[in-house]
Amino acid sequence: MAAFVVTPEDIKNFLVKPSADNQEGILFAYETNPGAVESVLPAGLNHVDDVVKGYAVVVQDPSFSAPYMEVSMFVNAEHDGIVQPYFLAGAVHGPGTESRMVMGTQAYGFPLKRAEDILVRRQGDRIYFSLVRRGSLLMELEAQIGEFNDGKAADALAAPAGAQLGKAYYGVSGD
């Protein structure tokens, strides 16, 4: 559905069962300073831990737009005994940017921003991503594919107990 003229069937099925197929990217997690997560949570959400989680991904075959690249970050928050990811920030770049931004805001409640550039690259067992917005390099990560560099990373990237996985992104698929 990435054309100016769409069929009535495309319109009927838009966001009914959205898919973002043929992805490649990286999941990341890092522990931030104590209090940093608490300072960004709105009233009513409670601090769970000091771990920021995110992903950088190239989506080659989404059902709702042309291909795009995305970087997003989340933290765990608790409300009424339920732990869920809370969206912190996200940016999109590429031909499907506008459709993805609308879908992110309207369907998922993720206020995505337009990036100037997102680069996700894999060479052998190395992966790299960078995010540029308004002329500033905001994020850059290079990693070797394989074992986690911290034993807590696997736990940080797993879904929290009781989470509804259809409500948030936890991972990307690819080679």
C-alpha positions as CSV (number, residue, x, y, z in Angstrom):
1,M,0.0,0.0,0.0
2,A,2.8,2.4,-0.9
3,A,1.3,4.0,-4.0
4,F,-0.8,7.1,-4.7
5,V,-3.6,5.0,-6.1
6,V,-4.8,2.3,-3.8
7,T,-7.5,-0.3,-4.2
8,P,-10.7,-0.5,-2.0
9,E,-9.3,-3.7,-0.6
10,D,-6.1,-1.9,0.5
11,I,-8.1,0.8,2.2
12,K,-10.3,-1.8,3.9
13,N,-7.3,-3.7,5.2
14,F,-5.1,-0.7,6.2
15,L,-4.0,-1.3,9.8
16,V,-6.3,-4.3,10.3
17,K,-3.4,-6.6,10.7
18,P,-0.4,-4.5,10.1
19,S,2.9,-6.3,9.4
20,A,6.5,-5.1,9.1
21,D,8.1,-8.0,7.3
22,N,11.7,-8.5,6.1
23,Q,13.4,-6.6,8.9
24,E,17.0,-6.4,9.9
25,G,18.3,-4.5,12.9
26,I,19.6,-4.5,16.4
27,L,18.2,-4.5,19.8
28,F,20.0,-2.6,22.5
29,A,19.8,-2.0,26.2
30,Y,21.8,0.1,28.6
31,E,21.6,1.1,32.3
32,T,21.3,4.8,32.9
33,N,21.9,6.9,35.9
34,P,19.6,6.3,38.9
35,G,16.7,8.7,38.8
36,A,17.0,9.3,35.0
37,V,14.0,7.1,34.2
38,E,11.9,8.4,37.0
39,S,12.4,11.9,35.7
40,V,10.9,11.2,32.3
41,L,7.8,9.2,33.5
42,P,4.5,11.0,33.6
43,A,2.4,11.1,36.8
44,G,0.6,7.8,37.4
45,L,3.5,5.6,36.0
46,N,5.9,4.1,38.5
47,H,9.6,3.5,38.1
48,V,10.6,-0.1,37.6
49,D,14.4,-0.1,36.8
50,D,17.0,2.1,35.2
51,V,17.3,0.3,31.9
52,V,16.6,2.0,28.6
53,K,15.8,-0.5,25.7
54,G,15.5,0.1,22.1
55,Y,15.9,-1.0,18.5
56,A,17.3,0.3,15.2
57,V,15.7,-1.4,12.2
58,V,15.3,-1.4,8.5
59,V,11.8,-2.5,7.5
60,Q,11.9,-3.6,3.9
61,D,8.3,-4.8,3.5
62,P,5.7,-3.2,5.7
63,S,2.0,-3.7,4.8
64,F,1.1,-0.1,5.6
65,S,3.8,2.0,3.9
66,A,6.9,2.0,1.7
67,P,10.2,0.8,3.3
68,Y,11.6,2.8,6.2
69,M,14.2,2.8,9.0
70,E,13.3,3.4,12.6
71,V,15.1,3.9,15.9
72,S,12.9,3.8,19.1
73,M,13.6,3.7,22.8
74,F,11.5,2.5,25.8
75,V,11.7,2.0,29.5
76,N,9.6,-0.3,31.8
77,A,6.9,1.4,33.8
78,E,4.3,0.1,36.2
79,H,0.7,1.1,36.6
80,D,-1.9,-0.8,38.8
81,G,0.5,-3.7,39.1
82,I,1.1,-4.1,35.4
83,V,4.5,-3.6,34.0
84,Q,4.6,-2.4,30.4
85,P,7.1,-0.6,28.1
86,Y,6.7,3.2,28.1
87,F,7.7,4.9,24.8
88,L,10.4,7.5,25.2
89,A,11.4,8.6,21.8
90,G,11.5,7.4,18.2
91,A,12.6,8.6,14.8
92,V,11.8,7.4,11.3
93,H,13.6,7.9,7.9
94,G,13.0,6.7,4.4
95,P,10.3,6.5,1.8
96,G,7.7,5.2,4.2
97,T,8.3,7.9,6.9
98,E,5.0,9.7,6.7
99,S,2.8,6.6,6.7
100,R,4.9,5.1,9.6
101,M,4.6,8.3,11.6
102,V,0.8,8.4,11.2
103,M,0.6,4.8,12.1
104,G,2.9,5.2,15.1
105,T,0.9,8.1,16.4
106,Q,-2.7,7.0,15.6
107,A,-2.5,3.3,16.0
108,Y,0.2,2.8,18.7
109,G,0.4,6.2,20.5
110,F,4.1,6.6,19.6
111,P,4.8,10.2,18.7
112,L,7.6,9.5,16.1
113,K,9.8,12.2,14.8
114,R,11.3,12.6,11.3
115,A,15.0,11.8,11.2
116,E,17.4,13.5,8.8
117,D,19.2,10.1,8.5
118,I,19.2,6.7,10.0
119,L,21.8,4.2,9.0
120,V,21.6,0.5,9.9
121,R,24.5,-1.6,8.5
122,R,25.7,-5.1,9.0
123,Q,29.1,-6.4,7.8
124,G,29.8,-10.0,8.8
125,D,29.5,-10.2,12.6
126,R,29.5,-6.4,13.1
127,I,26.5,-4.2,13.2
128,Y,26.3,-0.4,13.2
129,F,23.6,2.2,13.5
130,S,23.4,5.9,13.7
131,L,20.6,8.5,14.0
132,V,20.9,12.1,12.8
133,R,18.1,14.7,13.5
134,R,18.3,18.4,12.8
135,G,22.0,18.2,11.9
136,S,23.0,16.5,15.1
137,L,24.2,12.9,15.6
138,L,21.9,11.8,18.4
139,M,22.8,8.1,18.6
140,E,25.5,5.9,17.3
141,L,26.2,2.2,18.2
142,E,28.6,-0.4,16.9
143,A,28.5,-3.9,18.2
144,Q,29.7,-7.4,17.5
145,I,27.0,-10.0,17.0
146,G,27.2,-12.8,19.5
147,E,27.2,-12.9,23.3
148,F,25.8,-10.0,25.4
149,N,28.5,-7.8,26.9
150,D,26.6,-7.8,30.2
151,G,24.7,-10.7,31.8
152,K,21.8,-8.4,32.6
153,A,21.2,-7.6,28.9
154,A,19.2,-10.8,28.1
155,D,16.9,-10.1,31.0
156,A,16.5,-6.5,30.0
157,L,15.5,-7.3,26.5
158,A,13.0,-10.0,27.5
159,A,9.3,-9.1,27.9
160,P,8.4,-8.2,31.4
161,A,6.1,-10.6,33.3
162,G,2.5,-10.1,32.3
163,A,3.3,-7.8,29.4
164,Q,0.9,-7.8,26.4
165,L,3.4,-8.3,23.5
166,G,0.9,-7.0,21.0
167,K,1.0,-3.6,22.6
168,A,4.7,-2.9,22.2
169,Y,7.8,-3.8,20.3
170,Y,10.3,-6.1,21.8
171,G,12.4,-7.2,19.0
172,V,13.1,-7.4,15.3
173,S,13.7,-10.3,13.1
174,G,16.3,-10.8,10.4
175,D,19.4,-12.8,9.7
